[in-house]
Structures are given as structure tokens and as C-alpha cells.
Amino acid sequence: MAMLATSANAVSFRRPDDVGRQRSEPAIDPAVVGAAVVDACGEADMTASIVRAVARSEAPVPPAWVCGREIGNIVVVKSVEPVAHATEPVGAASDDARTRDRVARALHELGPQSAVALSVRFGLTPAAVRRHLDGLIAAGRVCEAAERKVRGKARGRGRPAKLFALTDHGRDSFPHAYDDLALAALTYLRDTGGDAAVAEFAHRRLAPIEQRYESLLAGVPEERRPIELAAALSADGYAASAQQAGPGLQGTQVCQHHCPVSHVASDFPQLCEAETEVFGRLLGTHVQRLATIAHGDGVCTTHIPGHVAPGHISAHAKDSPAVQASPTSGKVDV
């Protein structure tokens, strides 16, 4: 049986007839042998054959014999270190997200900045800052901006510095005080002009919307208008739906699951009242507001009296790509 002798960087093979006697072959330089083996078999084949033999606890076959060439009884193999696969640390993604938020906040507070200026501010390299800026640009939160001209200050020579600024989408990710501003303005209007002035403002605000909806509903049969109205409201962000009225009620209900002015309308109901009047004119019939988000209800519900055939809403929804019918309840989600 062949014997295997190993060391840190070498593996030697001996035949049974080598034991107890001195071989007469000339000495072989291990470096030359190793190069010849790698030349003949390839480093991967040679290493793999040794590993398989040791794992099976069997007598390994010298790689040179496997390749069909006997070059001696000593084989030198370069030790192969396992390649460590680079893996991203568990918290790397969250750390990147936090750093990008800090970069975006700096642009929000300071205005357009260069990558160099941001690197100084955060103690990062310009390359690292550019990587975060590239991520923000890909997300649509940041864009490149033209260099600001300062009156009375001459720009130095060379290419102008590339600046980065927040986009409108990037600004929307920060808190706004629009509700507070609207409340302050309407409060002032009511204090100076009374409730009639607030009501007039509410009607003027909805006038262009009413005109646009009128063109959308032109030529639509009366019984189908609630569905088309819900589709138009959804396109404007109200997440509206049209459904048959519940037990004891006859007609259709238009439900708005989102209201962008609910915080203001809770103090100024004239906004809801003006919207209800617009719905009545668009649908050509009397309508009744049953619930509003501004008053704490989960949805704004407008009831339109009149009989609608149970299968009618579903049939219309099939024809309209903006509306999906529910086969069980007759509800149309837009």
C-alpha cells in the first residue's frame, strides 16, 4: 500500500518497495517537480485528487500517475487557501439608508451642495458620498443642479463644481405644514369675511374640477355616471369606489376612501358641502352625504337615490379599464 507523508507545504508519495531501502534515482528538485505536475495535470486536478483520497482514507494516487507520467516519488504542492466570499454585513443596508437620509436632510437644510462639501460635513470620502448621491438620484430624490452665481463674487478658473439638490419628490419626504397654513388662511378669511366668504372660497376651489368632470361625464347615461365619477375621483387621488346601496336603501353610493383636505374640513365643513353640491350637479340628481372622514368616519359616502340593476355596475366595469368589478358584492373598486 502506498504511504502518504505530508507537511505544511508539501505532500510526498512512497511505494511499498521504497520502505527499508535507499532508492538510487537522482535527487529531484521539488520546485521543478511541482511545476511539471501542474504543467501536466493542472493545479486544480492535482489538488482535487489528493483531497478526495485523504477524505476517503484510501491510498492516494500521485497526480503524475493519474496523468500518465511518473516523475518520481516526491510531489510538491502549493498550499491553496480557501477563498473567502465577500458578503455584505447584516447592517450594511440599514447603515446606507441612514447615511442617505442624512445626505438628503443636509441638502434640504443647506440647499445645493457638492460631493466634496458633503464629504467634509460627514467625514466621508468624496467617493463614498457620490455613491450615496447616486442611490438618491436613482430613487428620484436628488438631481444635479447648476452652480449658483453669487453677485459680486468672481468664479475661479477650472470646471465648475457639480452640485446636487433635492427634487420635488425628495422634498415631499420631509414634513410639511400645509395643513397649518391652510387653517390659518381660512381662519383669517372667516374672521374678516364671515362664513359666507369661506363658502365662496370652497365653491371657487372646486369650479375648475367641476368643469373637468363635466367633460368626462358628457354623453354618459345617467345610471352610469356614479361609476364614471368614482373613476375620475380615483384618478385625482381620492381612492373612490361605486357600489349598490345597502339594505333598506335604493340607489348607488360613491365612497371616497381618502380625503386630502380632511384635517382642514373638520374645522370648515363648507369644503364638504361644496363638494356635495358639485356631485349633485354632475349626476343630475339630488345626492345626500351620509358620512365624511373629516367628521371621524372611515370613508366619505355620498348616496345617489335611484334604482340600479344588480348586474349593471359589473357590466360597465368590464368595459372600463379604470374600474374593476367585484363579482360577489357588485362593488366597483377604482
DOTORRO-796702 format. One record per residue: residue in one letter; x, y negated, z of N, C-alpha, C in turn. Coordinates in steps of 0.02 Angstrom, whole numbers, plus 32768, in hexadecimal, padded with zeros to 4 digits. Atoms other than C-alpha are relative to their C-alpha. Layout:
N
AXYZXYZXYZ
...
END
This chain:
334
M802B803C8000800080008000802D7FC28000
A7FD8803E800280437F537FD87FF97FDA8040
M800080277FC2806D7EE2806980017FB67FEE
L80068049800C80447E27807380227FDB8039
A7FDF802A7FCE80B67DAF80CE7FF37FB87FEE
T80138045800E807D7CFA80DF80267FD1802D
S7FE580377FD780C57C57811E7FD87FC37FF0
A8028803D8009808A7BA4811F7FF87FEF7FB8
N80038015804580B27B858069801380377FCF
A7FEA7FCB802D80E07C3080227FDB8040800E
V801E7FBD7FFA80957CDB8003802E80307FDB
S7FD47FD0802181057D727FDD7FDF80447FFD
F801C7FBE800B80D37E1E7F9B803980337FFE
R7FCE7FCC800381347EBE7FB67FDE80437FF2
R80197FBD800E81197F6D7F70801780308037
P7FEC7FD07FCD812480087FDF804980157FF9
D7FBC7FE8800781CB803B7F9380347FCC8013
D7FD180347FEA82167F947FCA801380088049
V7FF57FFB7FB8820A7FC68083803C802C800E
G7FC87FD87FEA82AC800280CF803B80017FD1
R7FC68001802B831D7FE0803C80077FBC7FE0
Q7FF18040801D836F7F4E7FEC7FF880037FB5
R80088001804883367F237F3D803C7FE07FDF
S7FC38016802283BE7F067EBE7FF37FC87FCF
E800D8035802F83637E837E5780217FBF8016
P7FE280407FEE83B47DDA7E517FCE7FD38024
A802C802E7FDB83707D537EC47FDB7FD37FCF
I802A802A802C82E37CEE7E787FEF7FC08026
D801180427FE282CA7C367E9A7FB47FFC8008
P804A80037FF6821A7C267EEA7FE07FC97FD8
A801F8038802581FC7B7F7E957FF580137FB7
V80077FEA8046821E7BCC7DEA7FC880337FF9
V80347FCD800281AE7C607E117FBB7FE08005
G804180207FF881217BF27E4C7FEB7FDD7FC1
A80118022803E81297B8A7DAF7FED80307FC9
A800F7FCE8034812A7C257D427FBB801E800A
V80417FE27FF280927C6E7D997FC87FCF7FEE
V80338031801180317BCE7D8A7FFB7FF87FB5
D7FFF8004804980677BC67CD47FD980397FE1
A801E7FC58020802C7C767CB07FB680078011
C80457FF27FEB7F8B7C7E7D137FD67FC3800C
G802680397FEB7F5B7BD17D467FFC8000804C
E7FFF80037FB67F5F7B947DFA7FC08019801F
A80417FED7FE37EA67BAF7E187FF8804C8002
D80077FB680027EA97C677DE0802C80208034
M7FD07FE37FD27F427C8D7E487FE77FF98048
T8017800C7FBC7EFE7C3E7EE77FC18028800F
A803F7FDD7FF57E527C8B7ED1800A804A800C
S7FF57FB87FF77E977D3D7EC1801B800F8045
I7FE47FF57FBD7EF97D2D7F637FCA7FF88034
V8036800C7FCE7E657CE57FC37FCF803A8001
R802F7FC880027DF27D707F87801D803E8021
A7FE07FC57FE47E6F7DF67FB880037FFC804C
V7FFC80077FB77E8A7DB180677FBB80068020
A80447FFD7FE57DCE7D9E80827FE680478003
R80187FB980007DB17E568055802C802D802A
S7FCF7FD97FDA7E447E8D80C2801B80397FD7
E7FE37FCE802C7E877EEE802F80457FEA7FEC
A7FBE801180177F337EF67FE57FFA7FD27FC4
P8006802F80387F3F7E5C7F76802D80147FC6
V7FD97FF3803B7F7F7E6D7EC780247FC07FED
P7FDD803E801280067DF17E9A7FE37FE27FC1
P801E8020803A7FC07D727E218026800D7FC0
A7FDA7FF3803D804E7D947DA87FEC80427FE0
W80147FC0801C80167E487D967FBB7FFA7FE0
V80438009801C7F627E117D7B80057FE37FBA
C7FF7801F80417FA07DA97CEB8027802C7FCF
G7FDD7FD4802D80027E3A7CA5804A7FF47FFE
R7FB8800D7FFF80B07DFA7CD3801A800B8046
E7FDF7FF67FC0811E7E3C7D60803E7FD58002
I7FC7802E7FFE81977DB47D93802680058041
G7FDA7FF97FC281D67DF37E3A7FD3800F803A
N80267FED7FC5819E7E187EE97FF27FC5802D
I800E803B7FD781937D667F2B7FDA7FCE7FD6
V802980328023810F7CEA7EFA7FF97FC4802E
V8009803E7FDA810D7C367F367FC37FDC7FE6
V803E8021801280667BE27F397FFC7FBD8024
K800A80417FE080487B2A7F577FC18003802A
S803B80007FD57FD27B167FEB7FCD7FCF7FE4
V80368029801B7F2B7AD27FB47FD47FE88039
E802A801D7FCC7ED27A5D802A7FB97FF87FE5
P8046800980167E137A5E80227FF07FB77FF4
V8012804580127DCE79C47FCE7FC37FEC8028
A803980187FD97D5E796480437FD37FD57FD4
H8030802580287CC379277FEB7FEB7FC18025
A801380407FE17CA07871800C7FB67FFE800B
T804780047FF07BFB786080637FF27FBC8020
E801280417FE57BA277C0808F7FEB80078048
P80147FFC7FBA7B9477A2814A7FB57FF88007
V804980007FF67AE777B881927FE57FB98003
G801A80447FF87AD4770181C080167FCF7FCC
A7FE6802F80327B2576B981247FC97FDB7FDC
A8037802080257A81769880CA7FDF7FCA802A
S802080337FD57A34763E815F802F7FC5800C
D7FD080377FF77AD475DA817980017FD37FC3
D80028028803D7AD175A480C37FC27FD57FFD
A803E802680017A1C757080D280037FC4802F
R7FFB80387FD17A407507816C802F7FCA7FE7
T7FD28032801B7AD574B481197FE07FD97FC7
R8022802380387A6E748B807E7FCC7FD0801B
D8031802E7FE279E7744080EC80247FC2801C
R7FDA80397FE67A6C73D3813F80167FD37FC8
V7FEC8028803A7AAC739C80957FC57FD87FE5
A803C8022801979FB7373805C7FEB7FC8802E
R801280357FD079D9731280FC802F7FC57FFB
A7FD0803780087A7872AE80E37FEF7FD67FC2
L80148025803C7A40727F80337FBF7FD9800D
H803E80227FEF79967251807B800D7FC2802A
E7FF280387FD379E271DF80FE80307FCD7FE2
L7FCC802D80197A757196809E7FF77FED7FB7
G8007800D80477A3971977FEA803380287FD9
P7FD17FDB802B7AA371D67F5780468002801D
Q7FBD7FF67FE57B4A721D7F8E8029802C7FD0
S7FD37FD480277BE1726E7F3C8010803E8029
A7FEE7FC37FDD7C1C731C7F66803A7FF48030
V7FC7800F7FD57CBC72D47FAF7FE87FDE8040
A801A80237FC57C5C725F80247FDC8031802E
L80247FCF7FD87BEE72EF805E803180318021
S7FCF7FD27FE27C86735F807A80217FE0803D
V7FE280237FC67CD272DC80ED7FCF7FFD803A
R803380067FCC7C2F72C8814B7FF680428026
F800F7FBF7FE17C197384816C803F8029800E
G7FC37FDC7FF37CCF73B781768008803E7FD5
L7FFB7FC9802F7CC2742A80E0802C7FEB7FC5
T7FDA8010803C7D28743680427FCF7FE87FCA
P802C801680377CE373DD7FA77FE3803A7FD8
A80197FC680257CD474877F527FC580208024
A80377FE27FD97C6774CA7FDF7FC17FD47FFC
V803A802D80067BF8742F7FD87FE080067FBB
R801C7FFA80437BE574407F1C7FD980417FF8
R80267FC280037BAE74F47F337FBA7FF8801F
H8041800C7FE17B2374BC7FA87FD77FD07FD5
L8024802E802C7AF6742E7F327FE480267FC3
D80197FD880387AE874AB7EA37FC280288013
G803B7FDC7FE97A6F75117F0B7FC37FD38007
L803780307FFA7A0674767F317FE77FEA7FBB
I8014801380447A0774467E787FD680387FE2
A80257FC7801B79CD74F67E497FBA8003801E
A804180007FDF793E74E47EC77FD67FC37FEF
G8025803B8014790B743E7E7B7FFD7FCA8035
R800280317FC9792F73DB7F1A80327FC77FF6
V7FCB8032800A79C8737B7EDD800F7FFA7FB6
C7FEC800B804679FE732E7E38803C7FD17FFF
E7FC9802E80087A9372CE7DF77FE47FB97FF6
A8017804580047A8372117E0580377FD57FE4
A7FCE802F801A7AD871817DAE80207FD98039
E7FDB80257FCD7B5B71217E0F7FDF7FBC800B
R802080407FF07B12708C7E6A80307FC67FF4
K7FD8803C800B7B516FE27E357FF67FCF8039
V800280307FC87B7A6F6D7EC480147FBC7FE6
R7FF28043801A7B706EB47E99803D7FE28024
G7FC580207FE47C156E5B7EB1803A802F800D
K7FCC7FCF7FF37C796EFD7EBE801380217FBE
A7FEA7FE3803F7CE16F337E298010804A800A
R7FF37FB97FFC7CE96FED7E088048800E7FEB
G7FBB7FEF80107D96703A7E06800580267FBF
R7FF47FDC803E7DE470917D747FEF804A8008
G800D7FB87FFF7DC171447D457FB780107FF7
R80447FE8800A7D2771AC7D2F7FD67FEF803D
P802B800F7FC67C9571747D9D7FEF803F8027
A800F7FC67FD57C7071E57E307FBA801A7FF1
K80417FE2800B7BE272607E177FD97FFF8042
L802A80057FC47B57723D7E937FC680307FFC
F80387FD27FFB7ACC72AD7ECF7FCA7FDF802B
A8039801F7FDC7A1E72767F097FC780328003
L803C7FD67FF9797B72C57F417FD07FF37FC7
T80378007802F78F272E67EC37FC07FF38027
D804180087FDE783A72C57EE87FEE803F8026
H800D7FC17FDD782A737D7F13802A8005803F
G7FD77FFE7FC478BB736C7F8B7FE77FD28036
R801C802E7FCE786C72D67FE17FC0801C801F
D803E7FE47FE677C873347FF4800C80328038
S7FF27FCF7FCB782073B18066800A7FDE8044
F7FF980257FC17833732880EA7FBD7FE38016
P8040801A7FE777A772E8815A7FF07FBB7FE3
H801780418017773F7257811B7FCC7FE48030
A803280217FD576D071DA81747FC87FE37FD5
Y8034801A802D765371C780E57FBD7FFA8023
D804080027FDD75BF71F281557FFD7FC3802F
D7FFE803A7FD375F4716E81D47FF87FBF7FD9
L8005803C8029760770ED814A7FB87FF77FE7
A804580048019755C711781007FCF7FEC8038
L802B80117FC7750A710F81AB80077FB68012
A7FF580467FEF7559706681CF7FE07FD27FCD
A801D802A80357522702081267FB37FFF8004
L80497FFD7FFD746E705E81367FE57FE08040
T801580217FC27465702381EA80007FB47FF7
Y7FFE8048800E749A6F7681B37FC77FEB7FD2
L80378010802E741B6F7B81257FBD7FFF8024
R803E7FFF7FDA73906FAB819C7FFB7FC58030
D800180377FD073C26F27821B7FF47FBD7FDD
T80088040802373C46E9D81997FC37FFD7FD3
G80388001802E733A6ED381217FC4802A8014
G80377FD77FE872CE6F4B81847FFD80447FDC
D80087FBD801D72916FFB81567FF07FFD7FB6
A801180068048724F6FBC80AF803F7FFC7FD6
A7FC18006802573006F91807A802280447FFA
V7FE27FBD8002733C704280A77FDA802B7FCD
A80277FDA802F72AC708E8044800F7FEB7FB8
E7FEE8018804372D670217FAE8044801C7FEA
F7FBE7FE4800F738A705A7FB77FFB804A7FEE
A80087FB9800D735471117FBD7FE4800C7FBA
H801E7FF8804272E970FD7F2080327FEE7FC9
R7FCF80148033737270A27EC1803880347FFA
R7FCC7FCC800273EF71297EF07FEB803B7FD6
L80197FC58025738171B17EA37FE97FF17FBA
A801B80128042734C71507E08802880207FC7
P7FDC7FE1803773DB718B7D967FFA804C8000
I80087FB77FFC73C8723E7DD57FBC80147FE4
E80437FF1801A730D723A7DAF80007FFC7FB4
Q7FFD80068049733071FD7CFE8022803C7FE0
R7FDC7FC7801C73AB728A7CE07FD6803F8004
Y802A7FC47FF97334730F7D237FC47FFE7FD1
E80398006802E72A772CB7CB98012801B7FBB
S7FEB7FE78041730B72F07C1C8008804B8000
L7FF97FB77FFC732E73A07C5A7FBD80248001
L80437FE07FFA727673C47C7E7FD27FEE7FC6
A802B80148038723473747BDF7FEF803D7FD5
G80167FC8802971CD73F47B7F7FF980418025
V80077FC27FD871D174757C0C7FB980058019
P80457FF87FE6712474BC7C367FFD7FF1804B
E800780167FBB70E2747E7CDC800E80388032
E7FF77FCA7FD070E3752A7D2F804980168006
R7FB97FEC7FFE719B75417D06802E7FC9801B
R7FD680387FEB71D974997D418023800A8044
P7FDC7FF67FC171FF74CD7DF5804180267FF7
I7FC47FD8800B727D754C7DB580367FD57FDF
E7FCF802B802172D174CE7D4180197FC9802F
L7FEB80327FCF72D3744E7DCD8033801E8030
A7FD07FDE7FD4732A74CB7E3F804380097FDE
A7FC17FF8802673AA74ED7DB780277FBE7FFD
A7FE08041800473CD74337DA4801D7FEB8044
L7FE780107FBD73DE741C7E60803E80288011
S7FC57FD67FF3745874AE7E6B803D7FE77FDA
A7FC8801C802774C274627DE1801E7FC38022
D7FE9803B7FDB74D073C87E51801880118047
G7FE47FEB7FBF7508742F7EE87FCF800B8038
Y80327FF87FCB746474467F467FF280498010
A800A7FB87FF4746875077F3D7FB5800F8006
A80487FFC7FFD73AF75087F127FE680427FE4
S80217FC5801A733775977EEF7FB57FF27FFC
A804880058008728175A97EB77FE180448010
Q801F7FC17FED720F762D7F027FB67FF5800B
Q804880037FF2715976567F197FF57FF08049
A801080127FBB710976107FB57FEE803E8028
G800D7FC77FD470F37682804A7FB6800D8009
P80467FEE7FF4705276D2808A7FD87FC48019
G802C80377FEC6FC27658809E800A7FC17FD8
L7FF3803B802A700D75DC80227FFF80157FB7
Q80047FF280476FEE75D37F69802A7FCD7FDB
G7FD5802E8025707275897EF8804880168001
T7FB87FF38003712E757D7EEB80247FD28030
Q7FD780287FD371B3753F7F6080467FF87FE4
V7FBC800E8013725674EB7F3180287FF68040
C7FD880027FC272DA75097FB880467FE77FEF
Q7FBC801B8007737C74A57FC780288016803E
H7FD97FE47FC873FD75008031803B7FD48013
H7FCA802F7FEF7477746F80327FE77FB97FF4
C801380468008745D73B5804C803D7FD5800F
P7FC380287FF574F2733F80357FF57FC2802B
V800D803C7FD9749B72B180937FDA80108040
S80297FEB7FC7744F7314812380127FD9803F
H7FEC80247FC274B672BB81AB7FE57FB98000
V801B80448004747C7211816D7FB480018001
A80497FFC800473CA724781477FE0800E8043
S801D7FF37FBE73B2727E81FB7FED7FBF8023
D801080427FE373B471C4822B7FD67FD57FD0
F80258027803173667184818A7FD5802F7FD4
P802C7FD1802572D471F481527FE87FE47FBD
Q8014801C804172B3717C80C2802380247FC6
L7FDC7FDC8035733571DE805F7FDA803F7FEB
C80277FC3800E72CF7280806D7FBD7FEE7FE0
E80418013801B722B7226804A80067FEB7FB7
A7FF780158045726E71D77FAB800D803D7FD3
E7FF37FC4802872AC72817F6E7FC080277FF5
T80407FDC8008720272D07F8D7FD57FDE7FCB
E80278025803271AE72477F26801B800E7FB9
V7FE27FF28042722972677E977FEB80457FE8
F80157FBC801371FF73227E9A7FB880007FE7
G804680038015714772FA7E8E7FF87FE47FBA
R8005801D8043715E728C7DF5801D802F7FCB
L7FE17FD2803171D1730A7D9F7FD4803C7FF2
L802A7FC480087159739C7DBC7FBA7FEF7FEA
G80438014801670BD73377D937FC98016802E
T80337FEA7FD07061736A7E3180147FEA8046
H7FF280117FBA705373487EEA802C8036801F
V7FD57FD07FDE70DE739A7F5080027FED804A
Q7FFF800A7FB770F573AF800B8043801A801B
R7FC17FEB7FE1719973B5806B7FF080238041
L80107FD77FC6718B744280EA803880018034
A7FC77FFC7FD2723974408136803B7FDA7FE1
T7FC48022801772DD73DF812B803B8013802C
I7FC37FF27FDA73907403815E800F7FC68030
A7FF3803B7FD6739B735181A37FDB80038042
H80277FFB7FC37317737C8225800F80408026
G7FEC7FC47FDB736F741C825C7FE980417FE2
D80167FC28020731E749981E6803B801D7FD8
G7FC97FDF8023738C7517818D80017FF17FB6
V8004800B8048735274E280E07FCC7FC97FF4
C80338031801472F67454808A7FCE80237FD2
T80337FDB80257252749D804B7FCB7FD17FE7
T80348029801F71DC74467FD27FCC802F7FE2
H80367FD58017713374977FB27FDC7FDF7FC5
I80248017803B70E374867F067FC080297FFA
P803F7FD98004702A74B97F097FF480177FB9
G80117FE580416FE4751E7E7B801380497FFC
H7FF57FB880056FDC75D57E4A8036800F7FCC
V7FCC7FE9802E707676277DFB7FFC804B7FFE
A80047FB78006706976D87DB9803E8021801D
P7FC67FE27FDE70D9774F7E1D803A80107FD2
G7FCA7FED802D713B77887D85801B7FC67FD7
H7FEE8038802C714A76DB7D3880467FE6800D
I7FBF801C7FEF71E3769F7D968037802E7FE7
S7FCD7FD180177244773E7D7080077FFE7FB4
A7FFD80028049721677347CB880267FC37FE8
H7FDD803C8015725476827CAC804A80048011
A7FBA7FFB7FEB72F376A97D0D802980297FCF
K7FDC7FD680307320772D7C8D80157FD77FC4
D7FF18029803A731E76A77C0780327FC98010
S7FD580377FED738376287C6A8041801A801E
P7FC17FE77FE5743D764A7C8680127FE38043
A7FEE80217FC1744275D47D1B7FD8801C803B
V802C7FE87FCC73BE76347D7C8002804C8001
Q80007FB87FF873C276E67DC17FC280138027
A803E7FEC7FDF731F773B7DEF800B803A802F
S7FFF7FC87FD2730777AE7E837FC5802D7FF0
P80367FD4801672A178477E4C7FD180138037
T802B7FEA7FC9725A78657EF97FD47FC8801B
S802680357FE0722477BD7F3E7FE77FCC7FCF
G80148034802F720E77577EA180267FC08009
K7FD9803C7FF2728F76DD7EE480337FF57FC9
V7FD08011803472FD76837E6980387FD88020
D7FC680237FE573AC76557EA680257FDD7FC8
V7FE080288034740275CD7E4680477FEF8017
END
